[in-house]
Amino acid sequence: MNDVTKIEVTVASPGHGCILGALHKSCFGTNSWPVGDIQQLLQQPFTVAWLAALDAHPVGFAMVRRAADEAEVLTICTDRDHRRKGVGRQLLAAIEQWSCANHVHALFLEASIQNEAACSLYRDVGFEQVGRRRGYYGNGADAHIFARRIP
């Protein structure tokens, strides 16, 4: 199904920890975060997550942590069967709306240089590469550091 209008994005709660953990594992395998870590992050006052669902089936999520007037996208992932169907783009749109409503003026994130699809998406929605972290990931891959100003 390629109809992005049927994707519903809602704010996630600590009760969604198991769902988010399963999605993270499906995206990142052995490099995924434990459910307990996800639940703990969701309980922090400046952390927000969004869950994307298609016909009530979870297909992706994003998590952001705010610090003053900036925020870091901690993770964003889409189930493998639903990639390149607009899920990530809709999650990023939810982050942008939240940023505007909460006076966040800059967003930051890291993405593996090996993840060309993610890097392309981030550039398409206005992120610019501002740096590089050498050996950032467990497999030794470097990470691009991206930033985006929020008007």
Contacts in CASP RR format, 6 or more apart in sequence:
PFRMAT RR
TARGET T0000
AUTHOR 0000-0000-0000
METHOD contacts of the structure
MODEL  1
MNDVTKIEVTVASPGHGCILGALHKSCFGTNSWPVGDIQQLLQQPFTVAW
LAALDAHPVGFAMVRRAADEAEVLTICTDRDHRRKGVGRQLLAAIEQWSC
ANHVHALFLEASIQNEAACSLYRDVGFEQVGRRRGYYGNGADAHIFARRI
P
1 54 0 8 1.000
1 85 0 8 1.000
2 85 0 8 1.000
4 85 0 8 1.000
4 86 0 8 1.000
4 87 0 8 1.000
4 89 0 8 1.000
4 90 0 8 1.000
6 54 0 8 1.000
6 55 0 8 1.000
7 52 0 8 1.000
7 53 0 8 1.000
7 54 0 8 1.000
7 59 0 8 1.000
7 85 0 8 1.000
7 86 0 8 1.000
7 87 0 8 1.000
7 90 0 8 1.000
8 52 0 8 1.000
8 53 0 8 1.000
8 54 0 8 1.000
9 50 0 8 1.000
9 51 0 8 1.000
9 52 0 8 1.000
9 53 0 8 1.000
9 90 0 8 1.000
9 91 0 8 1.000
9 93 0 8 1.000
9 94 0 8 1.000
10 50 0 8 1.000
10 51 0 8 1.000
10 53 0 8 1.000
11 48 0 8 1.000
11 49 0 8 1.000
11 50 0 8 1.000
11 51 0 8 1.000
12 19 0 8 1.000
12 20 0 8 1.000
12 42 0 8 1.000
12 49 0 8 1.000
12 50 0 8 1.000
12 51 0 8 1.000
12 61 0 8 1.000
12 63 0 8 1.000
13 42 0 8 1.000
14 39 0 8 1.000
14 42 0 8 1.000
14 43 0 8 1.000
15 39 0 8 1.000
15 42 0 8 1.000
16 42 0 8 1.000
16 49 0 8 1.000
16 51 0 8 1.000
16 61 0 8 1.000
17 35 0 8 1.000
17 36 0 8 1.000
17 38 0 8 1.000
17 39 0 8 1.000
17 42 0 8 1.000
18 35 0 8 1.000
19 51 0 8 1.000
19 58 0 8 1.000
19 61 0 8 1.000
20 35 0 8 1.000
20 38 0 8 1.000
20 42 0 8 1.000
20 49 0 8 1.000
20 51 0 8 1.000
20 61 0 8 1.000
20 63 0 8 1.000
21 32 0 8 1.000
21 33 0 8 1.000
21 34 0 8 1.000
21 35 0 8 1.000
21 38 0 8 1.000
22 58 0 8 1.000
23 58 0 8 1.000
23 59 0 8 1.000
23 60 0 8 1.000
23 61 0 8 1.000
23 77 0 8 1.000
23 79 0 8 1.000
24 32 0 8 1.000
24 33 0 8 1.000
24 38 0 8 1.000
24 61 0 8 1.000
24 75 0 8 1.000
24 77 0 8 1.000
25 32 0 8 1.000
26 77 0 8 1.000
26 79 0 8 1.000
26 80 0 8 1.000
27 77 0 8 1.000
27 78 0 8 1.000
27 79 0 8 1.000
27 80 0 8 1.000
28 77 0 8 1.000
31 137 0 8 1.000
31 138 0 8 1.000
31 139 0 8 1.000
33 75 0 8 1.000
38 63 0 8 1.000
41 47 0 8 1.000
41 49 0 8 1.000
41 63 0 8 1.000
41 65 0 8 1.000
41 74 0 8 1.000
42 49 0 8 1.000
42 63 0 8 1.000
44 65 0 8 1.000
46 65 0 8 1.000
46 66 0 8 1.000
46 67 0 8 1.000
47 63 0 8 1.000
47 64 0 8 1.000
47 65 0 8 1.000
47 66 0 8 1.000
47 74 0 8 1.000
48 63 0 8 1.000
48 64 0 8 1.000
48 66 0 8 1.000
48 98 0 8 1.000
49 61 0 8 1.000
49 62 0 8 1.000
49 63 0 8 1.000
49 64 0 8 1.000
50 61 0 8 1.000
50 62 0 8 1.000
50 63 0 8 1.000
50 91 0 8 1.000
50 94 0 8 1.000
50 95 0 8 1.000
51 58 0 8 1.000
51 60 0 8 1.000
51 61 0 8 1.000
52 58 0 8 1.000
52 59 0 8 1.000
52 60 0 8 1.000
52 61 0 8 1.000
52 78 0 8 1.000
52 87 0 8 1.000
52 88 0 8 1.000
52 90 0 8 1.000
52 91 0 8 1.000
53 59 0 8 1.000
54 82 0 8 1.000
54 87 0 8 1.000
58 79 0 8 1.000
59 78 0 8 1.000
59 79 0 8 1.000
59 81 0 8 1.000
59 82 0 8 1.000
59 87 0 8 1.000
60 77 0 8 1.000
60 78 0 8 1.000
60 79 0 8 1.000
60 82 0 8 1.000
60 87 0 8 1.000
60 88 0 8 1.000
60 91 0 8 1.000
61 75 0 8 1.000
61 76 0 8 1.000
61 77 0 8 1.000
61 91 0 8 1.000
62 73 0 8 1.000
62 75 0 8 1.000
62 76 0 8 1.000
62 77 0 8 1.000
62 88 0 8 1.000
62 91 0 8 1.000
62 92 0 8 1.000
62 94 0 8 1.000
62 95 0 8 1.000
63 73 0 8 1.000
63 74 0 8 1.000
63 75 0 8 1.000
63 76 0 8 1.000
64 71 0 8 1.000
64 72 0 8 1.000
64 73 0 8 1.000
64 74 0 8 1.000
64 95 0 8 1.000
64 98 0 8 1.000
64 107 0 8 1.000
65 71 0 8 1.000
65 72 0 8 1.000
65 74 0 8 1.000
66 102 0 8 1.000
66 104 0 8 1.000
69 103 0 8 1.000
69 104 0 8 1.000
69 105 0 8 1.000
69 106 0 8 1.000
70 104 0 8 1.000
70 105 0 8 1.000
70 106 0 8 1.000
70 107 0 8 1.000
70 108 0 8 1.000
71 95 0 8 1.000
71 99 0 8 1.000
71 104 0 8 1.000
71 106 0 8 1.000
71 107 0 8 1.000
71 108 0 8 1.000
72 107 0 8 1.000
72 108 0 8 1.000
72 109 0 8 1.000
73 95 0 8 1.000
73 107 0 8 1.000
73 108 0 8 1.000
73 109 0 8 1.000
76 88 0 8 1.000
76 91 0 8 1.000
76 92 0 8 1.000
76 109 0 8 1.000
76 118 0 8 1.000
78 85 0 8 1.000
78 87 0 8 1.000
78 88 0 8 1.000
78 91 0 8 1.000
79 87 0 8 1.000
83 117 0 8 1.000
84 117 0 8 1.000
88 121 0 8 1.000
89 121 0 8 1.000
89 124 0 8 1.000
89 125 0 8 1.000
92 121 0 8 1.000
92 122 0 8 1.000
92 125 0 8 1.000
95 107 0 8 1.000
96 107 0 8 1.000
96 125 0 8 1.000
96 150 0 8 1.000
98 104 0 8 1.000
99 105 0 8 1.000
99 107 0 8 1.000
99 150 0 8 1.000
100 150 0 8 1.000
100 151 0 8 1.000
104 150 0 8 1.000
105 149 0 8 1.000
105 150 0 8 1.000
106 147 0 8 1.000
106 148 0 8 1.000
106 149 0 8 1.000
106 150 0 8 1.000
107 127 0 8 1.000
107 147 0 8 1.000
107 148 0 8 1.000
107 150 0 8 1.000
108 145 0 8 1.000
108 146 0 8 1.000
108 147 0 8 1.000
109 122 0 8 1.000
109 127 0 8 1.000
109 145 0 8 1.000
109 146 0 8 1.000
110 133 0 8 1.000
110 136 0 8 1.000
110 143 0 8 1.000
110 144 0 8 1.000
110 145 0 8 1.000
110 146 0 8 1.000
111 118 0 8 1.000
111 119 0 8 1.000
111 122 0 8 1.000
111 143 0 8 1.000
111 144 0 8 1.000
111 146 0 8 1.000
112 118 0 8 1.000
112 136 0 8 1.000
112 137 0 8 1.000
112 141 0 8 1.000
112 142 0 8 1.000
112 143 0 8 1.000
112 144 0 8 1.000
113 119 0 8 1.000
113 132 0 8 1.000
113 141 0 8 1.000
113 142 0 8 1.000
113 143 0 8 1.000
113 144 0 8 1.000
114 141 0 8 1.000
119 129 0 8 1.000
119 144 0 8 1.000
119 146 0 8 1.000
122 146 0 8 1.000
122 148 0 8 1.000
123 129 0 8 1.000
123 146 0 8 1.000
125 148 0 8 1.000
126 148 0 8 1.000
127 146 0 8 1.000
127 147 0 8 1.000
127 148 0 8 1.000
128 146 0 8 1.000
128 147 0 8 1.000
128 148 0 8 1.000
129 144 0 8 1.000
129 145 0 8 1.000
129 146 0 8 1.000
130 145 0 8 1.000
130 146 0 8 1.000
130 147 0 8 1.000
131 144 0 8 1.000
131 145 0 8 1.000
132 142 0 8 1.000
132 143 0 8 1.000
132 144 0 8 1.000
132 145 0 8 1.000
133 142 0 8 1.000
133 143 0 8 1.000
133 145 0 8 1.000
134 142 0 8 1.000
135 141 0 8 1.000
135 142 0 8 1.000
135 143 0 8 1.000
136 142 0 8 1.000
136 143 0 8 1.000
137 143 0 8 1.000
END
